[in-house]
């Protein structure tokens, strides 16, 4: 059964008994609880969580093993092929960092060989993404053809765990001297080659004609770039401000006779409006008939009535 903490199911696999690696006559999986505790003590609490814990059952007493892998992260496990690109990069970076944290365990005389053997994985589906955490499954096991030759072993490591290991970290095959390092370039300050400094007392004096240019000479500042831009925009401003450069079309003079005629018509309309308002307030018989196109009242009263003349003559 999985130890306390590793009780979240990750995946299940099938392996042959002969494919599980052994160290000193004992399968690696038999002592994984003690190994995990030692890894956490050397590399920090939780460092062993990168390895899922196997729960092994032999199938019908044969050579086939049913292995259920359990981890300590409570999230949905997924194969890397089912993870989106953004999350995949975070999971792979998590695996690189967790493997790099195993350095103290790899150097430990007590479990160093065991952890090196645990870095052997069965196939390229050994990594499971549980949330954004990388968990190794099918570790400590190899297909039989991989263990036939050193070249086959090296090719298998390069195609599986090797791409997540730094170049100074090595997976080893128990019982043989075969070892294969990772492919990620390690950036260790202790590996940087130091450049010897010349002794100033023994260095020959250099004349100005033979002196080599100093590598750290500061490059001149390109001041002419902003100066050119300032001059360019300044020329544009001067052109627009200079009298006569920007000419606008003059407005055509207004016809004074037309304005006088419009003013007279407006005054005539105003007088008519005033007159109409005053006539409206009068009785119907008192309204000036000329406003509606009739002759004045005096002219109407002096006009003879033809009908009346005819009646007088007849009498």
Secondary structure, DSSP 4 states (H G I P E B T S, - for coil): -PPTT--EEEEEEEEEGGGB-EETTEEGGGGHHHHHHHHHHHH-TTGGGGBPEEEEEESTTSSEEEEEEEES--S-EEEGGGS-HHHHHHHHHHHHHHHHTTHHHHH-TTTHHHHHHHT-BSSTT-EEEETTEEEE-SBTB--GGGGS-HHHHHHHHHHTGGGGSBTT-EEE-TTS--EEE-SBPP--GGGSPPPPPPPTTTSPP--TTTPPPPTTPPPPP-THHHHHHHHHHHHHHHHHHSTTTS--PPPPPP-HHHHHHHHHHHHHHHHHHHHHHHHHTS-TTTS-GGGGTPPPHHHHHHS--HHHHHHHHH-
